[in-house]
């Protein structure tokens, strides 16, 4: 069933309606499914499952907590309910395409449980080749849960025009990070991710308007991983409001060069930035003064957000100190910013991009959004999760960082495919960079100039989130 809806921020009523809707047979009345063994989710051998067709359904919402939602126009392709028609291959015997166990589904009455075999190379595939959907003007949305984010080598969505997947788009969205809490996913947490065509890898010459197949793939690092697949859907991109997407330019750690060197470059193009402040660093050598920060806000229209109140919390990160210390630190910084005359909704930049579910929930009670330092895939507009905004950090003129040439490619892809490109800078230097947190002034000027030429509007984080939360982007593309 493809179900179209303009879904707002949830709540008990919306969630109840969602369960009633998504509990229906996905292929319509008269096709009630039964729990089956691995590989039994599809039609009998040699037959084809009915093709899906669009049907508006009022009240459908996302399968994630309300604070992790913004209004979107969502077209559900599948929620893996009875009769979903997906077939399992390459997976361990513990897999179950109709998992009805309590706690193993985020919406409806079941999900598809896929367990990898634990050999470091075999893909566990969940596939349907009897669909019909059009991704023109859309992002792809996937809701899933993984047992171990670090053990998941590959989580991949592939969509195709043919059953052999010779004309396809694919996205790899496993975190592939060294430390839990440094990526987008967390162990045993339901996640919703939106995928832009800016990150799609193409095979052959696919057509976005005539897609008939989906394959979800999982691969491990040598230990079995369990993935619960809950939903694949389409979400309208912001083409009508932002036909070239949008960009946000962020600066972390209040380096003085952000005022002396970066500010004039942005001002020359009429751009404004977002600063994530370490309160205790203000006024230190090589750091901005309070007067500099006030000037950025009052004279240049910059956004002043949160990073950490103390240098100790910044160094230890939000997951390296007790949750009570995170809350105390954040409340102290917010109070300082208010006393100092910094207005507007606040963004929180997780120190070193580290987070966990308890930290996310705490931050969501104080700030309007929060940013990661993670860039496996570009952020979308609207974003999948306002408290896990994906951003391109480590922009540096040194090897190992995102080079100016690479960032220019990201800009081009974001503008073409209407993504929200969030760029993070630290220290801007006139000489030769010595650390991966440093970007040369020449490279910074080249990046900003390329951004100006792209036609992408540059907005602060809060401005983008206001557009996203207003519902104006939750319209069909």
CORNORPE-V208250 format. One record per pair of residues at least 6 apart in sequence whose ideal C-beta (glycine too) atoms are under 7 Angstrom apart, sorted by sequence separation. I is the first residue (numbers start at 1). GAP is how many residues later the second one is. D is the distance in Angstrom with one decimal. If there is no record, write none. Layout:
I_GAP_D + I_GAP_D
This chain:
25_6_4.8 + 43_6_4.6 + 78_6_5.3 + 80_6_6.9 + 99_6_6.9 + 105_6_4.2 + 116_6_6.9 + 146_6_5.2 + 161_6_4.3 + 177_6_4.3 + 180_6_6.8 + 185_6_5.2 + 266_6_6.7 + 281_6_4.8 + 282_6_6.5 + 283_6_5.3 + 296_6_3.9 + 308_6_3.7 + 383_6_5.8 + 395_6_6.1 + 396_6_6.9 + 433_6_6.7 + 467_6_6.2 + 25_7_5.4 + 42_7_6.2 + 62_7_5.1 + 88_7_5.7 + 104_7_5.8 + 158_7_6.1 + 160_7_5.9 + 180_7_6.7 + 184_7_6.9 + 218_7_6.3 + 251_7_4.4 + 266_7_5.8 + 282_7_6.7 + 283_7_6.6 + 297_7_5.4 + 307_7_6.5 + 363_7_5.0 + 394_7_4.4 + 395_7_4.8 + 414_7_3.9 + 433_7_5.7 + 451_7_6.7 + 25_8_6.5 + 116_8_4.8 + 160_8_3.8 + 175_8_2.8 + 282_8_5.6 + 296_8_7.0 + 313_8_5.8 + 318_8_4.9 + 394_8_5.8 + 88_9_5.4 + 100_9_6.1 + 104_9_6.4 + 115_9_7.0 + 146_9_6.9 + 159_9_6.4 + 175_9_5.9 + 184_9_6.5 + 218_9_4.7 + 429_9_5.0 + 100_10_4.5 + 114_10_4.9 + 158_10_5.4 + 159_10_5.4 + 175_10_5.6 + 379_10_5.6 + 392_10_5.7 + 411_10_6.4 + 427_10_5.7 + 86_11_6.3 + 99_11_5.6 + 251_11_6.5 + 262_11_6.9 + 282_11_7.0 + 293_11_5.8 + 379_11_4.4 + 410_11_6.0 + 426_11_3.9 + 427_11_4.8 + 428_11_5.7 + 429_11_6.0 + 430_11_5.2 + 98_12_5.3 + 99_12_5.3 + 114_12_5.7 + 158_12_4.1 + 313_12_6.6 + 334_12_6.3 + 378_12_6.6 + 379_12_7.0 + 395_12_6.0 + 426_12_6.9 + 429_12_6.8 + 99_13_6.6 + 157_13_6.7 + 216_13_5.4 + 377_13_6.4 + 428_13_5.6 + 60_14_6.6 + 99_14_4.0 + 112_14_5.8 + 156_14_5.9 + 157_14_5.0 + 425_14_5.7 + 97_15_4.9 + 142_15_5.7 + 156_15_6.6 + 348_15_5.0 + 375_15_6.1 + 392_15_6.9 + 60_16_6.5 + 82_16_6.5 + 156_16_5.1 + 277_16_7.0 + 313_16_4.5 + 372_16_5.6 + 374_16_5.7 + 375_16_6.4 + 407_16_6.7 + 428_16_5.3 + 96_17_4.6 + 140_17_6.1 + 249_17_6.7 + 258_17_6.7 + 369_17_4.4 + 370_17_4.4 + 372_17_6.3 + 375_17_4.4 + 3_18_6.8 + 95_18_5.8 + 154_18_6.0 + 155_18_5.3 + 214_18_6.0 + 275_18_6.8 + 330_18_6.8 + 369_18_6.4 + 371_18_4.4 + 372_18_5.9 + 373_18_6.2 + 375_18_6.8 + 392_18_6.3 + 95_19_5.1 + 155_19_4.2 + 310_19_6.1 + 348_19_4.3 + 353_19_4.8 + 370_19_6.7 + 372_19_6.1 + 425_19_6.9 + 95_20_4.8 + 154_20_5.3 + 173_20_5.8 + 309_20_4.4 + 347_20_6.2 + 350_20_6.2 + 353_20_2.9 + 369_20_6.0 + 371_20_5.3 + 373_20_3.8 + 54_21_6.9 + 94_21_4.4 + 153_21_6.3 + 254_21_6.6 + 275_21_6.5 + 308_21_6.1 + 346_21_4.8 + 347_21_6.6 + 350_21_6.9 + 352_21_6.6 + 353_21_5.7 + 27_22_7.0 + 152_22_4.6 + 173_22_6.7 + 249_22_6.5 + 251_22_5.6 + 346_22_6.4 + 347_22_5.1 + 348_22_4.3 + 349_22_4.8 + 350_22_6.3 + 27_23_5.1 + 91_23_5.2 + 92_23_4.1 + 250_23_6.8 + 254_23_5.6 + 309_23_4.4 + 345_23_3.9 + 347_23_6.6 + 364_23_5.2 + 91_24_5.9 + 92_24_6.5 + 171_24_4.5 + 249_24_4.7 + 250_24_4.7 + 251_24_5.0 + 252_24_4.7 + 254_24_5.9 + 306_24_6.4 + 309_24_3.8 + 347_24_6.2 + 363_24_6.2 + 1_25_4.6 + 52_25_6.6 + 91_25_6.7 + 92_25_4.9 + 249_25_6.9 + 253_25_5.7 + 308_25_6.9 + 1_26_7.0 + 86_26_6.3 + 88_26_6.6 + 149_26_5.4 + 248_26_6.1 + 250_26_6.5 + 81_27_4.8 + 254_27_5.3 + 275_27_6.2 + 277_27_6.1 + 306_27_5.1 + 309_27_7.0 + 360_27_5.0 + 79_28_6.4 + 81_28_6.5 + 82_28_7.0 + 169_28_6.9 + 171_28_5.7 + 253_28_6.6 + 254_28_5.9 + 272_28_6.2 + 274_28_6.8 + 277_28_6.8 + 306_28_6.6 + 395_28_6.3 + 79_29_5.1 + 81_29_6.3 + 171_29_5.9 + 259_29_5.2 + 272_29_4.6 + 273_29_5.1 + 274_29_4.3 + 275_29_5.4 + 276_29_5.1 + 277_29_6.5 + 278_29_5.2 + 280_29_6.6 + 395_29_6.5 + 80_30_6.6 + 150_30_5.8 + 170_30_6.7 + 256_30_5.4 + 258_30_6.5 + 272_30_5.1 + 275_30_6.7 + 276_30_6.6 + 277_30_5.5 + 278_30_5.1 + 279_30_4.7 + 280_30_5.0 + 281_30_6.3 + 392_30_6.6 + 395_30_5.6 + 80_31_5.3 + 140_31_7.0 + 149_31_6.0 + 169_31_4.2 + 170_31_5.0 + 255_31_6.5 + 256_31_5.8 + 274_31_5.9 + 276_31_3.8 + 280_31_4.9 + 391_31_3.8 + 392_31_5.3 + 393_31_4.2 + 80_32_4.3 + 90_32_5.3 + 255_32_6.4 + 256_32_5.4 + 318_32_5.5 + 334_32_6.2 + 390_32_7.0 + 392_32_6.3 + 90_33_5.3 + 91_33_3.7 + 169_33_5.8 + 254_33_4.9 + 259_33_4.5 + 263_33_6.7 + 267_33_6.2 + 278_33_6.4 + 304_33_6.4 + 318_33_6.0 + 326_33_5.8 + 330_33_6.8 + 389_33_6.1 + 391_33_5.3 + 90_34_5.0 + 129_34_3.9 + 149_34_6.3 + 254_34_4.6 + 317_34_4.6 + 90_35_5.3 + 168_35_4.7 + 317_35_4.9 + 319_35_4.8 + 323_35_5.3 + 327_35_5.3 + 331_35_6.9 + 398_35_5.3 + 401_35_4.8 + 21_36_5.2 + 49_36_3.6 + 89_36_4.8 + 149_36_4.4 + 167_36_6.8 + 168_36_6.8 + 278_36_5.2 + 318_36_6.0 + 319_36_6.6 + 323_36_6.8 + 326_36_6.0 + 330_36_5.6 + 378_36_5.9 + 397_36_4.6 + 400_36_5.7 + 106_37_6.3 + 149_37_6.0 + 166_37_6.7 + 167_37_3.9 + 169_37_5.6 + 259_37_6.7 + 263_37_6.4 + 314_37_4.7 + 317_37_4.1 + 318_37_6.3 + 319_37_5.1 + 381_37_6.8 + 383_37_6.6 + 396_37_6.3 + 21_38_6.4 + 88_38_5.6 + 89_38_6.9 + 149_38_5.7 + 157_38_6.5 + 166_38_5.0 + 167_38_5.9 + 168_38_5.5 + 304_38_4.4 + 313_38_6.8 + 381_38_6.8 + 398_38_5.3 + 21_39_5.3 + 146_39_5.8 + 148_39_5.6 + 167_39_4.3 + 323_39_6.3 + 380_39_6.0 + 381_39_4.0 + 404_39_4.0 + 408_39_6.8 + 411_39_5.6 + 415_39_4.5 + 86_40_5.0 + 87_40_5.5 + 147_40_6.5 + 306_40_5.5 + 319_40_6.2 + 353_40_6.7 + 379_40_6.5 + 380_40_6.1 + 396_40_4.6 + 407_40_5.1 + 411_40_5.5 + 415_40_6.3 + 18_41_6.7 + 86_41_6.3 + 147_41_6.2 + 194_41_5.6 + 303_41_6.6 + 305_41_5.3 + 306_41_7.0 + 318_41_4.7 + 378_41_4.2 + 379_41_4.4 + 396_41_6.9 + 397_41_6.9 + 415_41_5.0 + 17_42_3.5 + 18_42_5.7 + 43_42_6.4 + 86_42_4.6 + 305_42_3.9 + 306_42_4.6 + 307_42_4.8 + 394_42_5.7 + 396_42_6.2 + 397_42_5.6 + 404_42_5.0 + 408_42_4.7 + 412_42_6.8 + 414_42_6.7 + 18_43_4.9 + 41_43_5.9 + 42_43_5.2 + 63_43_3.8 + 85_43_5.1 + 145_43_6.4 + 305_43_6.7 + 308_43_5.3 + 378_43_6.1 + 379_43_5.6 + 396_43_5.6 + 397_43_4.3 + 404_43_5.4 + 411_43_5.2 + 41_44_6.6 + 42_44_6.3 + 63_44_3.9 + 145_44_6.5 + 305_44_6.5 + 307_44_6.3 + 395_44_5.5 + 420_44_6.2 + 14_45_6.3 + 41_45_4.8 + 42_45_3.8 + 85_45_6.1 + 145_45_5.0 + 161_45_5.4 + 297_45_6.0 + 411_45_6.9 + 15_46_6.7 + 41_46_5.9 + 145_46_6.8 + 160_46_6.7 + 161_46_5.5 + 397_46_4.9 + 14_47_4.5 + 41_47_6.5 + 143_47_6.6 + 144_47_5.9 + 294_47_6.4 + 39_48_6.1 + 143_48_7.0 + 165_48_6.5 + 33_49_2.7 + 39_49_4.8 + 143_49_4.9 + 161_49_5.6 + 2_50_4.9 + 4_50_6.1 + 32_50_5.8 + 33_50_4.0 + 38_50_4.9 + 161_50_5.9 + 163_50_5.8 + 165_50_6.5 + 290_50_6.3 + 1_51_6.2 + 2_51_6.4 + 5_51_6.9 + 10_51_4.8 + 32_51_6.9 + 141_51_6.6 + 142_51_5.5 + 160_51_6.7 + 161_51_6.2 + 162_51_6.8 + 371_51_6.8 + 373_51_6.4 + 2_52_4.7 + 3_52_6.2 + 4_52_4.8 + 5_52_5.8 + 10_52_6.9 + 26_52_6.0 + 31_52_4.6 + 159_52_5.1 + 2_53_6.6 + 5_53_6.5 + 7_53_5.9 + 26_53_6.9 + 38_53_6.1 + 141_53_5.2 + 142_53_6.9 + 160_53_4.3 + 1_54_6.4 + 3_54_3.9 + 5_54_6.9 + 7_54_4.4 + 77_54_6.6 + 159_54_6.7 + 253_54_6.9 + 279_54_5.1 + 5_55_4.1 + 7_55_6.2 + 11_55_5.9 + 26_55_4.9 + 38_55_6.5 + 139_55_4.6 + 140_55_4.4 + 159_55_5.5 + 252_55_6.1 + 10_56_4.0 + 25_56_6.8 + 27_56_4.7 + 41_56_3.4 + 77_56_5.7 + 139_56_6.0 + 3_57_5.5 + 9_57_5.2 + 22_57_4.6 + 24_57_6.9 + 25_57_5.6 + 26_57_5.4 + 38_57_4.4 + 40_57_6.5 + 41_57_6.5 + 139_57_5.6 + 158_57_4.4 + 279_57_5.2 + 23_58_6.5 + 25_58_4.7 + 26_58_5.0 + 27_58_6.9 + 38_58_6.6 + 10_59_5.8 + 22_59_6.1 + 38_59_6.4 + 157_59_6.0 + 158_59_6.8 + 9_60_5.2 + 36_61_6.1 + 156_61_4.1 + 306_61_6.5 + 9_62_6.9 + 36_62_5.3 + 8_63_4.5 + 35_63_4.3 + 154_63_6.3 + 155_63_5.8 + 7_64_6.6 + 154_64_6.6 + 6_65_6.7 + 7_65_5.9 + 33_65_6.4 + 35_65_5.7 + 154_65_3.8 + 152_66_6.7 + 153_66_4.6 + 6_67_5.0 + 7_67_5.2 + 74_67_6.8 + 153_67_5.7 + 152_68_6.6 + 153_68_4.8 + 5_69_5.6 + 151_69_5.5 + 151_70_5.2 + 4_71_4.5 + 41_71_6.8 + 3_72_6.8 + 136_72_5.3 + 151_72_5.0 + 155_72_6.9 + 2_73_5.5 + 3_73_4.3 + 135_73_4.6 + 136_73_5.3 + 152_73_5.0 + 274_73_6.6 + 276_73_3.6 + 2_74_6.2 + 151_74_4.9 + 1_75_6.7 + 2_75_5.8 + 134_75_4.9 + 135_76_6.3 + 148_77_5.6 + 133_78_5.3 + 147_78_5.7 + 49_79_6.8 + 51_79_5.8 + 52_79_5.2 + 53_79_7.0 + 64_79_6.7 + 146_79_6.3 + 147_79_4.1 + 386_79_6.2 + 50_80_7.0 + 51_80_6.4 + 52_80_5.8 + 63_80_4.8 + 132_80_5.9 + 49_81_4.0 + 51_81_4.5 + 52_81_6.8 + 131_81_5.5 + 146_81_5.2 + 48_82_4.8 + 131_82_6.5 + 129_83_6.4 + 131_83_6.2 + 144_83_6.0 + 145_83_4.4 + 381_83_6.7 + 106_84_4.6 + 129_84_4.3 + 144_84_6.4 + 22_85_5.1 + 23_85_5.0 + 128_85_6.7 + 144_85_5.4 + 383_85_6.5 + 22_86_3.8 + 23_86_4.8 + 42_86_7.0 + 128_86_5.5 + 144_86_6.1 + 382_86_3.9 + 143_87_4.2 + 381_87_6.8 + 19_88_6.3 + 127_88_4.5 + 143_88_4.0 + 18_89_5.4 + 19_89_6.6 + 142_89_6.9 + 125_90_5.6 + 126_90_4.5 + 142_90_5.8 + 382_91_5.1 + 125_92_5.3 + 141_92_4.3 + 369_92_6.0 + 381_92_6.7 + 141_93_6.8 + 123_94_4.8 + 124_94_4.7 + 140_94_6.7 + 141_94_4.8 + 368_94_6.3 + 123_95_7.0 + 123_96_5.2 + 138_96_4.2 + 139_96_4.7 + 369_96_5.1 + 138_97_6.4 + 252_97_6.0 + 368_97_5.7 + 138_98_6.0 + 139_98_5.6 + 135_99_6.2 + 137_99_6.3 + 138_99_6.2 + 120_100_6.6 + 137_100_5.7 + 120_101_6.1 + 133_101_6.7 + 116_102_5.4 + 118_102_5.7 + 120_102_4.3 + 137_102_5.2 + 116_103_6.4 + 126_103_6.0 + 114_104_5.7 + 116_104_4.3 + 118_104_6.4 + 118_105_5.3 + 118_106_3.9 + 117_107_6.7 + 116_108_5.4 + 115_109_5.7 + 116_109_4.9 + 115_111_5.0 + 113_113_6.4 + 114_113_4.9 + 347_114_4.5 + 113_115_5.4 + 114_115_6.5 + 347_115_6.6 + 111_117_4.5 + 112_117_4.6 + 345_117_4.5 + 111_118_6.3 + 344_118_5.6 + 111_119_4.7 + 107_123_6.7 + 68_124_6.9 + 104_124_5.9 + 106_124_5.0 + 105_125_6.4 + 64_126_5.8 + 63_127_6.5 + 64_128_4.6 + 99_129_6.8 + 62_130_5.7 + 2_131_6.3 + 92_132_6.1 + 246_135_5.7 + 245_136_6.3 + 77_137_6.9 + 181_138_5.2 + 242_139_6.1 + 250_141_6.7 + 238_143_4.6 + 80_149_5.9 + 80_150_6.3 + 79_151_6.5 + 79_152_4.9 + 78_153_6.9 + 78_154_5.4 + 76_155_6.6 + 77_155_4.7 + 77_156_5.8 + 305_156_7.0 + 76_157_4.7 + 77_157_6.7 + 303_157_3.8 + 75_158_6.1 + 303_158_6.2 + 74_159_5.2 + 75_159_4.2 + 303_159_5.8 + 74_161_5.6 + 73_162_6.8 + 72_163_4.8 + 73_163_4.1 + 262_163_6.8 + 72_164_6.9 + 262_166_5.1 + 63_167_5.4 + 247_167_6.9 + 261_167_4.3 + 63_168_5.7 + 189_168_5.6 + 245_169_4.9 + 186_170_6.4 + 245_170_5.6 + 257_170_5.6 + 258_170_6.7 + 182_171_5.9 + 186_171_5.8 + 244_171_4.7 + 255_171_6.3 + 257_171_4.3 + 182_172_6.0 + 250_172_6.4 + 252_172_6.1 + 255_172_4.4 + 257_172_6.7 + 181_173_4.8 + 245_173_4.3 + 250_173_6.5 + 253_173_5.8 + 181_174_5.4 + 245_174_4.9 + 246_174_5.2 + 247_174_4.6 + 248_174_4.8 + 249_174_5.4 + 250_174_4.7 + 251_174_5.3 + 252_174_5.5 + 181_175_5.1 + 243_175_6.9 + 245_175_6.3 + 242_176_6.3 + 245_176_6.7 + 247_176_6.8 + 271_177_6.9 + 199_178_4.6 + 199_179_5.8 + 239_179_5.7 + 265_179_6.2 + 269_179_6.2 + 198_180_5.0 + 238_180_5.7 + 261_180_5.5 + 265_180_5.6 + 196_181_7.0 + 237_181_4.5 + 195_182_6.0 + 196_182_5.2 + 262_182_6.4 + 266_182_6.5 + 265_183_5.3 + 269_183_4.6 + 196_184_5.3 + 194_186_4.1 + 274_186_5.2 + 271_187_4.4 + 274_187_5.2 + 184_188_6.9 + 272_188_5.9 + 184_190_5.9 + 194_190_4.1 + 183_191_5.4 + 193_191_5.2 + 182_192_6.7 + 184_192_6.8 + 192_192_5.0 + 183_193_7.0 + 192_193_6.3 + 176_200_7.0 + 175_201_6.4 + 173_203_6.1 + 173_204_5.8 + 184_204_5.9 + 247_204_5.8 + 171_206_6.6 + 184_206_6.6 + 247_209_4.8 + 249_209_6.2 + 244_210_6.8 + 246_210_6.2 + 248_210_7.0 + 244_211_4.6 + 245_211_5.6 + 246_211_5.4 + 247_211_5.0 + 248_211_6.1 + 244_212_4.9 + 248_212_6.5 + 246_213_5.5 + 248_213_5.4 + 198_215_3.9 + 242_215_6.8 + 198_216_5.4 + 248_216_6.3 + 246_218_5.8 + 198_219_4.0 + 197_220_4.4 + 196_221_5.2 + 198_221_4.7 + 196_223_4.4 + 241_226_6.9 + 241_231_6.1 + 241_232_6.0 + 238_235_4.9 + 240_235_6.5 + 239_238_5.3 + 236_239_6.5 + 236_240_5.8 + 237_240_5.8 + 139_241_5.1 + 236_241_4.3 + 141_243_7.0 + 67_297_4.5 + 72_310_5.6 + 70_312_4.7 + 70_313_6.7 + 70_316_6.0 + 68_317_4.7 + 68_319_6.3 + 138_339_6.1 + 137_340_2.7 + 70_398_4.5 + 70_399_5.4 + 71_400_4.2 + 73_401_4.9 + 72_402_5.3 + 73_402_5.8 + 71_403_3.9 + 73_403_5.5 + 8_463_6.6 + 6_468_4.6
